Amino acid sequence: MPAGIQVWDASGNLIMNFDTTLVKFLGVISVGTSYTGSQQSGTVTDSRFTAYAGHTPFYTAVGANVSDENFDVQISISGNVLTWTFPDATARPNRTILYGIY
């Protein structure tokens, strides 16, 4: 039986496979109404996203189950900047964003 962590996208495509790749967690952000108050979006700049040749930045959001993805936090990484935003200003469920490289 294989061991490790595998992550698939909504279409069922394998997008990360940690059974043969080492992961380096770089940070954690807590977002949502309880954590950031009225803040609907934000950024984190981390030079380590691009500091290691051949590595890919990643993120994952964990927390309470969000039944409608239209209210869930949207996350992207471009260069050295992770950006998060809630699409609806009135609904900001608490989420913890873990990010790093693999």
C-alpha positions, 0 to 999 in steps of 0.5 A: 500500500502506498504511503504519503499525501496525494491531492486531486483537483475538482476534476479528479486530476492528481495535482500533488503527490508527496509520496516521492517529494519532500515538502517544506511548510513556510507559513500559516495564515488565519483568515476569516471574520474571527481573525481578520475582522473586516479584512476581505483580502490580503497578501503575504510576500515570501522570497522562499517561493522562488528561492529554490530552483525546481520547487513549486509553491503550494497552499491549502486552506483548512477549517470549517466545512464551507457548503458553497465555494462561492463564499470560500477564500480564494487563494493564488500564488504569483512569484513571491506573493500569496494573495487571498480574498473572499469573493463575498464581503458579507461571508468570510468563514474562518480558514487556516491557509498553510503554504510552502514549497515542494 
